Structure formats: C-alpha cells, structure tokens
Amino acid sequence: FLASAGSDKTLKVWGLPPLDEARDEGAEPMIQTPSVSIKAHEKDINAVAVAPNDMFIATASQDKMVNIYRVELQPAAGRRALDISLSLALQLKGHKR
C-alpha cells in the first residue's frame, strides 16, 4: 500500500495492485482510487510516514498535532488487492509552530 496526505487535510491509503507485472509498452496507466480516505487534521498535512512493519501510519500537520493510525490489512475476497482499515491509535500535541 501507499499513503499520501496534503493540503486537503486528508490521509489517503491506496491498496496498490502488483506493480512488478509486465505491461505493454504504450499501455494506458492504471487508474486507482484510494482504499481509505479520512479527514485526519484540522489544517494542512505536512508529512506522512509508514512504519517499517506497515502497522502504523503517522501524519504531522500545521494544526501542531501528530496523529498515529493503526493499519489493518486483510486480503480482499476474490481480488489481489487489500482491504485496508485505519483507526486512530495516538495523538501527540506539543509543538508551538
């Protein structure tokens, strides 16, 4: 999976298909929609990081908060993609700027 965030205040997690499969040269790029999209902060998100074990995603925002989300991955029935769910595990507050 891949995690992204931005000025829309949302965290999006994308359950990507296998990218190592051969594709025909000149083939149209794959269009993917996020598996999960949540409003993660009250202001723009400046950073997003995924833990090496893929169990947590952290976001940092101009709202002076760091949110840590627990990631749950389940194989999707009948597909090669993943079902992804997020739950807020911890909020860190303390930065002044």
C-alpha positions as CSV (number, residue, x, y, z in Angstrom):
1,F,0.0,0.0,0.0
2,L,0.9,3.7,-0.3
3,A,-0.1,6.5,2.0
4,S,-0.5,10.2,0.9
5,A,-1.6,13.4,2.5
6,G,-1.8,17.1,1.7
7,S,-3.4,20.5,2.0
8,D,-6.9,18.9,1.8
9,K,-6.4,17.7,5.4
10,T,-7.0,14.1,4.4
11,L,-5.0,10.9,4.7
12,K,-5.4,8.6,1.8
13,V,-4.3,5.0,1.7
14,W,-4.0,3.2,-1.6
15,G,-4.2,-0.6,-1.9
16,L,-2.0,-0.9,-4.9
17,P,-2.1,-3.8,-7.4
18,P,1.2,-5.6,-8.1
19,L,3.4,-3.2,-9.9
20,D,6.1,-5.7,-11.0
21,E,3.9,-7.3,-13.6
22,A,4.9,-6.7,-17.2
23,R,2.8,-4.1,-19.0
24,D,2.7,-3.5,-22.7
25,E,4.7,-0.5,-23.9
26,G,2.4,2.4,-24.6
27,A,-0.4,0.9,-22.5
28,E,-2.6,3.4,-20.6
29,P,-1.5,3.9,-17.0
30,M,-3.6,2.2,-14.4
31,I,-6.2,4.5,-12.6
32,Q,-6.5,3.8,-8.9
33,T,-8.8,5.2,-6.3
34,P,-7.9,5.3,-2.6
35,S,-9.0,2.3,-0.4
36,V,-9.3,4.7,2.6
37,S,-9.7,8.4,2.8
38,I,-10.2,10.2,6.1
39,K,-10.1,13.7,7.4
40,A,-7.0,13.4,9.5
41,H,-6.4,17.0,10.7
42,E,-7.9,20.5,11.0
43,K,-5.1,22.1,8.9
44,D,-2.8,21.1,6.1
45,I,-0.8,17.9,6.5
46,N,2.9,18.5,6.1
47,A,4.3,14.9,6.5
48,V,3.2,11.3,6.3
49,A,5.3,8.2,7.3
50,V,4.7,4.5,7.3
51,A,6.3,2.3,9.9
52,P,8.7,-0.3,8.6
53,N,6.3,-3.1,9.7
54,D,3.4,-1.5,7.9
55,M,1.3,-1.5,11.1
56,F,1.2,2.3,11.7
57,I,1.0,5.5,9.7
58,A,1.9,8.9,11.2
59,T,0.8,12.3,9.9
60,A,2.0,15.7,11.0
61,S,0.1,18.9,10.4
62,Q,0.1,22.6,10.7
63,D,-2.5,22.1,13.4
64,K,0.5,21.2,15.6
65,M,-0.6,17.6,16.0
66,V,0.9,14.3,15.1
67,N,-1.6,11.5,14.6
68,I,-0.7,7.9,14.6
69,Y,-3.1,5.4,12.9
70,R,-3.1,1.7,13.3
71,V,-3.3,-0.1,9.9
72,E,-5.2,-3.3,9.5
73,L,-4.7,-5.2,6.2
74,Q,-6.9,-8.0,5.0
75,P,-6.7,-9.9,1.7
76,A,-9.7,-8.8,-0.4
77,A,-12.1,-11.6,-1.3
78,G,-11.6,-12.6,-4.9
79,R,-9.0,-9.9,-5.7
80,R,-5.3,-9.4,-5.4
81,A,-5.8,-6.1,-3.7
82,L,-6.0,-5.5,0.1
83,D,-8.9,-4.3,2.3
84,I,-7.4,-1.6,4.4
85,S,-8.8,0.0,7.6
86,L,-7.4,2.7,9.9
87,S,-8.0,3.5,13.5
88,L,-6.6,6.4,15.4
89,A,-4.1,5.0,17.9
90,L,-2.5,8.1,19.4
91,Q,-2.4,11.9,19.1
92,L,0.7,13.8,20.0
93,K,0.4,17.5,20.9
94,G,3.2,19.8,21.9
95,H,4.8,21.8,19.1
96,K,4.3,25.5,19.1
97,R,5.0,26.0,15.3
